[in-house]
Amino acid sequence: MCIEESLDLIIKDMTVFHDDILLPHWNQLADALQLSTYSDAPISIEISHVELDPQVLDLLESALTTKSFSHLTLDGNEFHGHTGIEFAINVIKNSWNLKIFRWRNNSVNCITSGIKLANTILNHSSLYAIQIDRFFDGGTEDDVNGYHMLSRLLSVSEWENTVNGELYSDLIAFTDNNVRTLGRTCISDFIAANLPLGSLNLSNNYLNDIDADLIAESLRVNTKLKSINLGGNHITSVGIDALKRAIFNTSSLKTIDVDSNHMCSIKGIGIEPSLINNLSNGKTVNRDRKIYSLLSTRCHEGSNASHLDKEFGEDGLKYAPKVLSFISGYQMHATPLAIMYDTLRNWRMPELYEYQRAPRKPSSIIFVRNIPTECSDSKLSALFSRRTGFKEFTTVGEGYASIEFETESCATFAYQQMKGYKESTWSSALNLTFY
């Protein structure tokens, strides 16, 4: 047999049952594996839809534990008793380069075996993608409930302690495993711990609205999970609404900013595309899109000003430049002119204008008015960013900007240095005041 860069033993659509007449062929395969020489390119091994007699498993185990391979898939096979689990555990333990392990459609329905396999997976230093599908596949009793195995795979203490806390997984897929939490919280506890898992697939189990609500709460504090699939569970519109609020809480601008998850995409439960976090955009772009969406909705309702007054209260004058800067700078979905006009007309603009006309006492924020057209935002930002204690530069529509410093004294010193500053190509000098 010729062993190439990728080795697949795949027999699909039917199960090939054991027959002693096949033993010479299994011996040849084992010998070929042991004698083969190949490069360091990833080696993929898949054994599917075959009855694996203990004698055959011994042959394969001896061959596989002498070679370095990166992918192992066991799919729809027939094993005698628990020999399949022991085979998988021993191969994983002795395969130092294994990156991806898939156990699919090999029903075991044994909690003890499931926990043993989970422990082996957790103790492997290089596995980063795990798929366990239909390990538990029948009945409603707790003894065939996949929760126990899942709780081990998602053990917060194990993840924190394994490999000095540096355990990372790109994917854990625990699907079709009869998971019933019965009020237990291993899933939400794991998500809330913000551990380095990229994707979690829990589709086709028995998670319900209580689970969805707990997961929603935990997502609000998680910044590392990029995807969670909850399709095919027993989650109704009540749970779906809770999950929607976890990624887009429209109660206020603040809840969008600090109480919504902007990194995780929730799949499988019919959340409309406009609410789904786009992983390629990044956290800031996803957050800004939601803020703009809320401002746009309020604009159509004519309620932006009243909402902003409620949210910022007496601090409205302080935050007005930042709100206006955000509106003017956000161009992704539609022109912001309608929102800008609505805000300028209805929210604090007369007070802001009078506030800026009046002489101001020193503060930590400098306001620049009537910026010369020859002075770009980047140029102005560069001029102030060199000053001691510089913190943030914000444009506030065309011709206006605010510069925040760490302390009032830093702002005062910068004000004294830059007041009346003018370059030869500018039509006018900088007009500064404290905010």
PLY file of the C-alpha trace (Angstrom):
ply
format ascii 1.0
element vertex 435
property float x
property float y
property float z
element edge 434
property int vertex1
property int vertex2
end_header
0.00 0.00 0.00
1.27 3.47 -0.85
1.22 5.91 2.09
0.93 9.51 0.87
0.94 12.88 2.63
-2.69 12.31 3.59
-3.84 8.85 4.61
-7.57 8.19 4.66
-9.19 4.84 5.32
-12.76 5.72 4.39
-15.57 3.33 3.68
-18.83 5.25 3.54
-22.56 4.56 3.36
-22.24 1.05 4.86
-20.57 -0.75 7.72
-17.99 -3.35 6.79
-18.28 -6.06 9.43
-15.32 -7.97 10.76
-14.23 -11.18 9.09
-11.03 -13.09 9.82
-10.40 -13.22 6.09
-9.63 -9.46 6.31
-6.89 -9.86 8.95
-4.04 -10.17 6.40
-5.16 -6.85 4.91
-5.23 -5.18 8.29
-1.75 -6.55 8.93
-0.57 -5.09 5.63
-2.03 -1.72 6.53
-0.37 -1.76 9.97
2.98 -2.73 8.43
2.67 -0.01 5.81
2.01 2.57 8.52
5.01 1.47 10.54
7.39 1.28 7.59
6.23 4.42 5.85
8.42 7.50 5.59
6.86 10.82 4.84
7.58 14.49 5.36
6.45 16.68 8.23
3.32 17.73 6.33
0.05 17.12 8.24
-1.10 13.49 8.12
-4.83 12.85 8.33
-6.22 9.46 9.37
-9.91 8.68 9.14
-11.46 5.29 9.92
-15.14 5.18 9.07
-18.00 2.64 9.03
-15.94 -0.41 9.92
-16.40 -3.04 12.62
-13.11 -2.97 14.50
-12.34 -6.22 16.26
-10.02 -5.98 19.33
-7.29 -7.76 17.37
-7.55 -5.16 14.58
-7.49 -2.32 17.10
-4.30 -3.72 18.63
-2.66 -3.78 15.19
-3.72 -0.20 14.41
-2.77 1.11 17.86
0.73 -0.34 17.60
1.17 1.22 14.17
-0.31 4.64 14.93
1.54 5.23 18.18
4.85 4.97 16.33
4.01 7.74 13.85
3.39 11.46 14.02
0.04 12.51 12.57
-2.12 15.58 13.08
-5.74 14.51 12.41
-7.63 11.49 13.72
-11.28 10.83 12.86
-13.32 7.83 14.04
-16.74 7.94 12.36
-19.63 5.48 12.51
-17.61 2.43 13.52
-18.64 -0.67 15.44
-16.58 -1.58 18.51
-16.72 -4.48 20.96
-17.62 -3.08 24.38
-15.37 -0.20 25.39
-12.44 -1.20 23.20
-13.02 1.75 20.89
-12.68 4.27 23.73
-9.53 2.58 25.02
-8.10 2.65 21.50
-8.85 6.36 21.12
-7.43 7.22 24.54
-4.20 5.30 23.98
-3.64 6.73 20.51
-4.28 10.31 21.71
-1.90 9.86 24.66
0.90 8.64 22.40
0.36 11.02 19.45
2.32 14.10 20.49
1.61 15.98 17.26
-2.16 15.42 17.19
-4.03 18.68 16.48
-7.57 17.60 15.56
-9.62 14.74 17.02
-13.11 13.80 15.82
-15.34 11.13 17.37
-18.53 10.94 15.32
-21.48 8.54 15.34
-19.77 5.99 17.58
-22.37 5.67 20.33
-21.01 4.69 23.76
-23.61 5.95 26.28
-21.22 5.57 29.20
-20.49 8.56 31.44
-17.33 6.97 32.89
-15.86 6.40 29.43
-16.82 9.91 28.39
-15.05 11.48 31.36
-11.94 9.34 30.71
-11.83 10.54 27.11
-12.39 14.15 28.22
-9.50 13.90 30.70
-7.23 12.54 27.98
-8.17 15.41 25.68
-7.56 18.03 28.39
-4.15 16.59 29.20
-2.96 16.66 25.58
-0.74 19.66 24.94
-1.30 20.20 21.20
-4.98 19.39 20.51
-6.81 22.53 19.42
-9.96 21.21 17.68
-12.24 18.56 19.18
-15.50 17.20 17.82
-17.56 14.78 19.90
-20.76 13.86 18.07
-23.35 11.30 19.21
-21.25 9.83 21.99
-24.55 9.80 23.92
-27.49 9.27 21.63
-30.47 7.76 23.36
-32.96 7.96 26.17
-33.86 10.72 28.59
-32.31 9.35 31.75
-29.40 11.12 33.39
-27.13 8.10 32.85
-27.06 8.86 29.12
-26.89 12.63 29.61
-23.86 14.13 27.88
-23.70 16.96 30.43
-21.20 15.13 32.63
-18.66 14.74 29.83
-19.25 18.29 28.61
-18.74 19.70 32.10
-15.37 17.96 32.19
-14.34 19.33 28.79
-15.38 22.80 29.97
-13.81 22.55 33.42
-12.65 26.07 34.28
-10.06 24.83 36.79
-8.57 22.38 34.27
-8.30 25.08 31.60
-6.70 27.48 34.08
-4.19 24.91 35.33
-3.33 22.96 32.17
-0.05 23.91 30.49
0.45 26.79 32.97
-2.85 28.32 32.00
-1.97 28.52 28.31
-4.34 25.85 27.02
-5.96 27.11 23.83
-8.60 25.50 21.65
-9.89 26.73 18.33
-13.00 24.56 18.48
-14.98 22.36 20.83
-17.97 20.78 19.10
-20.16 18.71 21.41
-23.18 17.96 19.23
-26.08 15.48 19.37
-25.05 14.33 22.82
-28.31 14.42 24.73
-27.08 17.29 26.91
-29.58 18.32 29.59
-28.16 20.79 32.10
-31.06 20.43 34.59
-30.13 23.87 35.94
-26.40 23.21 36.14
-24.12 25.96 34.88
-20.89 24.55 33.43
-21.49 26.20 30.03
-22.14 29.71 31.31
-19.43 29.39 33.96
-16.89 28.50 31.27
-17.94 31.37 28.98
-17.90 33.87 31.86
-14.36 32.80 32.78
-13.25 34.24 29.41
-10.90 31.36 28.66
-9.14 31.07 25.27
-11.67 29.10 23.25
-12.43 30.33 19.74
-15.61 28.41 18.85
-18.15 26.36 20.80
-20.72 24.19 18.99
-23.50 22.81 21.20
-26.09 22.19 18.49
-28.75 19.45 18.63
-28.86 18.97 22.37
-31.56 19.78 24.93
-30.56 23.26 26.07
-33.54 25.45 26.99
-34.46 29.07 27.72
-32.89 28.98 31.18
-29.62 27.86 29.62
-29.94 30.55 26.94
-30.43 33.24 29.58
-27.35 32.07 31.52
-25.28 31.94 28.32
-26.48 35.44 27.40
-25.33 36.84 30.74
-21.93 35.17 30.44
-21.40 36.46 26.88
-21.56 40.04 28.16
-18.21 39.58 29.91
-16.53 37.34 27.33
-14.12 38.81 24.78
-12.45 35.68 23.36
-15.22 33.41 22.10
-15.76 34.13 18.39
-18.64 31.76 17.67
-21.27 29.73 19.52
-23.76 27.44 17.75
-26.98 26.72 19.66
-29.09 25.40 16.79
-31.39 22.40 17.23
-31.91 22.91 20.96
-35.13 23.61 22.88
-34.67 27.38 22.93
-37.82 29.41 22.29
-38.28 33.07 21.39
-37.77 33.96 25.07
-34.24 32.54 25.08
-33.51 33.95 21.63
-34.46 37.45 22.80
-32.10 37.11 25.78
-29.27 36.12 23.45
-30.07 39.03 21.13
-29.78 41.44 24.06
-26.41 39.96 24.91
-24.99 41.15 21.60
-27.17 44.22 21.04
-28.69 45.74 24.18
-30.59 48.76 22.87
-31.56 50.15 26.29
-29.05 52.97 25.88
-25.80 53.95 24.21
-24.01 52.85 27.36
-25.49 49.34 27.32
-24.39 48.95 23.72
-20.90 50.10 24.62
-20.25 48.17 27.84
-23.09 45.65 28.20
-23.09 44.05 24.73
-20.79 41.43 23.25
-19.15 42.69 20.05
-16.94 39.68 19.26
-19.09 36.53 19.32
-21.37 35.36 16.51
-24.39 33.38 17.76
-25.42 30.79 15.18
-28.29 28.41 14.59
-31.18 30.25 16.29
-32.31 32.62 13.54
-30.82 35.90 14.73
-31.19 38.40 11.91
-27.97 39.16 10.02
-27.97 42.84 11.02
-27.44 41.84 14.66
-24.72 39.25 14.07
-21.20 40.32 14.95
-18.95 40.30 11.89
-15.70 38.68 12.98
-13.72 40.30 10.16
-14.73 43.79 11.32
-13.37 43.63 14.84
-14.88 44.79 18.13
-14.81 48.54 17.49
-16.51 48.40 14.09
-19.21 46.02 15.38
-19.89 48.30 18.34
-20.01 51.44 16.19
-22.41 49.78 13.75
-24.83 49.05 16.62
-24.55 52.57 18.06
-25.24 54.06 14.64
-28.18 51.70 14.17
-29.71 52.83 17.47
-29.17 56.52 16.67
-30.70 55.97 13.24
-33.79 54.26 14.72
-34.23 57.05 17.24
-33.80 59.64 14.49
-36.69 58.13 12.53
-38.76 58.19 15.73
-37.72 61.79 16.46
-36.52 60.73 19.91
-32.75 61.17 19.77
-32.66 64.37 21.80
-34.87 63.07 24.61
-32.91 59.83 24.87
-29.55 61.64 24.89
-30.80 63.98 27.63
-31.85 60.99 29.75
-28.60 59.13 29.15
-26.15 62.00 29.71
-28.14 64.40 31.89
-26.09 67.38 32.99
-23.00 65.82 31.41
-24.58 66.27 27.98
-22.44 69.32 27.21
-19.31 67.37 28.02
-20.20 64.45 25.79
-21.82 66.39 22.94
-18.55 66.75 20.97
-17.90 63.01 21.18
-21.44 62.14 20.04
-21.25 64.59 17.14
-17.80 63.31 16.22
-19.07 59.74 16.11
-22.06 60.66 13.93
-19.97 62.66 11.48
-17.31 59.99 11.25
-19.55 56.97 10.71
-20.08 56.43 7.00
-20.42 52.65 6.69
-24.14 52.15 6.05
-25.64 55.52 5.12
-24.96 59.21 5.13
-25.19 60.52 8.71
-26.53 63.94 7.66
-30.10 63.25 8.84
-28.91 62.11 12.26
-26.43 64.99 12.49
-29.13 67.53 11.58
-31.59 66.03 14.05
-29.01 66.12 16.84
-27.77 69.63 16.08
-31.30 70.98 15.91
-32.73 69.32 19.00
-30.04 68.36 21.48
-28.21 70.92 23.60
-26.83 72.92 20.70
-27.97 76.37 21.92
-26.49 75.62 25.35
-23.31 74.29 23.74
-22.95 77.42 21.62
-23.46 79.78 24.56
-21.22 77.61 26.71
-18.37 77.99 24.22
-18.87 81.76 23.82
-18.58 82.44 27.53
-15.11 82.80 29.11
-14.10 79.46 30.51
-12.04 78.49 33.51
-9.17 76.06 32.84
-10.13 72.39 32.57
-8.57 69.21 31.22
-10.23 69.68 27.80
-9.34 72.26 25.15
-11.93 73.11 22.49
-10.78 74.33 19.05
-13.20 76.40 16.96
-13.10 77.53 13.36
-10.11 75.37 12.48
-8.39 76.76 9.35
-9.34 74.74 6.28
-5.64 74.36 5.50
-5.11 72.46 8.77
-6.08 68.80 8.50
-7.33 66.73 11.44
-4.17 64.64 11.38
-2.03 67.78 11.43
-3.92 69.28 14.36
-3.84 65.99 16.23
-0.10 65.74 15.69
0.43 69.27 17.02
-1.32 68.49 20.30
-0.24 64.87 20.72
3.32 66.08 21.35
2.19 68.01 24.41
2.69 66.60 27.89
-0.30 64.66 29.21
-2.09 64.39 25.85
-4.91 61.83 26.09
-7.37 62.03 23.19
-8.14 64.07 20.06
-11.75 64.20 18.83
-13.13 65.97 15.76
-16.56 67.52 16.27
-17.98 68.07 12.83
-16.26 70.27 10.29
-14.05 72.99 11.77
-14.23 71.92 15.42
-12.25 69.59 17.67
-11.69 68.78 21.34
-8.39 67.71 22.89
-8.41 65.98 26.26
-5.42 65.92 28.60
-4.73 63.83 31.67
-4.83 66.81 34.04
-5.98 70.41 34.07
-2.39 71.61 34.46
-1.29 69.71 31.34
-4.18 71.22 29.39
-3.36 74.71 30.68
0.28 74.38 29.64
-0.72 73.17 26.15
-3.26 76.00 25.90
-0.58 78.58 26.67
1.77 77.06 24.09
-0.78 76.72 21.29
-3.11 79.71 21.75
-2.93 81.86 18.62
-0.70 79.34 16.84
-0.62 79.86 13.07
1.44 78.45 10.25
2.36 80.45 7.17
-0.01 78.50 4.91
-3.01 78.92 7.19
-5.63 81.60 6.66
-6.16 82.10 10.41
-4.76 81.17 13.81
-6.08 78.49 16.13
-9.04 79.65 18.22
-8.79 77.85 21.59
-10.93 77.82 24.68
-11.35 75.51 27.64
-14.29 73.14 27.67
0 1
1 2
2 3
3 4
4 5
5 6
6 7
7 8
8 9
9 10
10 11
11 12
12 13
13 14
14 15
15 16
16 17
17 18
18 19
19 20
20 21
21 22
22 23
23 24
24 25
25 26
26 27
27 28
28 29
29 30
30 31
31 32
32 33
33 34
34 35
35 36
36 37
37 38
38 39
39 40
40 41
41 42
42 43
43 44
44 45
45 46
46 47
47 48
48 49
49 50
50 51
51 52
52 53
53 54
54 55
55 56
56 57
57 58
58 59
59 60
60 61
61 62
62 63
63 64
64 65
65 66
66 67
67 68
68 69
69 70
70 71
71 72
72 73
73 74
74 75
75 76
76 77
77 78
78 79
79 80
80 81
81 82
82 83
83 84
84 85
85 86
86 87
87 88
88 89
89 90
90 91
91 92
92 93
93 94
94 95
95 96
96 97
97 98
98 99
99 100
100 101
101 102
102 103
103 104
104 105
105 106
106 107
107 108
108 109
109 110
110 111
111 112
112 113
113 114
114 115
115 116
116 117
117 118
118 119
119 120
120 121
121 122
122 123
123 124
124 125
125 126
126 127
127 128
128 129
129 130
130 131
131 132
132 133
133 134
134 135
135 136
136 137
137 138
138 139
139 140
140 141
141 142
142 143
143 144
144 145
145 146
146 147
147 148
148 149
149 150
150 151
151 152
152 153
153 154
154 155
155 156
156 157
157 158
158 159
159 160
160 161
161 162
162 163
163 164
164 165
165 166
166 167
167 168
168 169
169 170
170 171
171 172
172 173
173 174
174 175
175 176
176 177
177 178
178 179
179 180
180 181
181 182
182 183
183 184
184 185
185 186
186 187
187 188
188 189
189 190
190 191
191 192
192 193
193 194
194 195
195 196
196 197
197 198
198 199
199 200
200 201
201 202
202 203
203 204
204 205
205 206
206 207
207 208
208 209
209 210
210 211
211 212
212 213
213 214
214 215
215 216
216 217
217 218
218 219
219 220
220 221
221 222
222 223
223 224
224 225
225 226
226 227
227 228
228 229
229 230
230 231
231 232
232 233
233 234
234 235
235 236
236 237
237 238
238 239
239 240
240 241
241 242
242 243
243 244
244 245
245 246
246 247
247 248
248 249
249 250
250 251
251 252
252 253
253 254
254 255
255 256
256 257
257 258
258 259
259 260
260 261
261 262
262 263
263 264
264 265
265 266
266 267
267 268
268 269
269 270
270 271
271 272
272 273
273 274
274 275
275 276
276 277
277 278
278 279
279 280
280 281
281 282
282 283
283 284
284 285
285 286
286 287
287 288
288 289
289 290
290 291
291 292
292 293
293 294
294 295
295 296
296 297
297 298
298 299
299 300
300 301
301 302
302 303
303 304
304 305
305 306
306 307
307 308
308 309
309 310
310 311
311 312
312 313
313 314
314 315
315 316
316 317
317 318
318 319
319 320
320 321
321 322
322 323
323 324
324 325
325 326
326 327
327 328
328 329
329 330
330 331
331 332
332 333
333 334
334 335
335 336
336 337
337 338
338 339
339 340
340 341
341 342
342 343
343 344
344 345
345 346
346 347
347 348
348 349
349 350
350 351
351 352
352 353
353 354
354 355
355 356
356 357
357 358
358 359
359 360
360 361
361 362
362 363
363 364
364 365
365 366
366 367
367 368
368 369
369 370
370 371
371 372
372 373
373 374
374 375
375 376
376 377
377 378
378 379
379 380
380 381
381 382
382 383
383 384
384 385
385 386
386 387
387 388
388 389
389 390
390 391
391 392
392 393
393 394
394 395
395 396
396 397
397 398
398 399
399 400
400 401
401 402
402 403
403 404
404 405
405 406
406 407
407 408
408 409
409 410
410 411
411 412
412 413
413 414
414 415
415 416
416 417
417 418
418 419
419 420
420 421
421 422
422 423
423 424
424 425
425 426
426 427
427 428
428 429
429 430
430 431
431 432
432 433
433 434
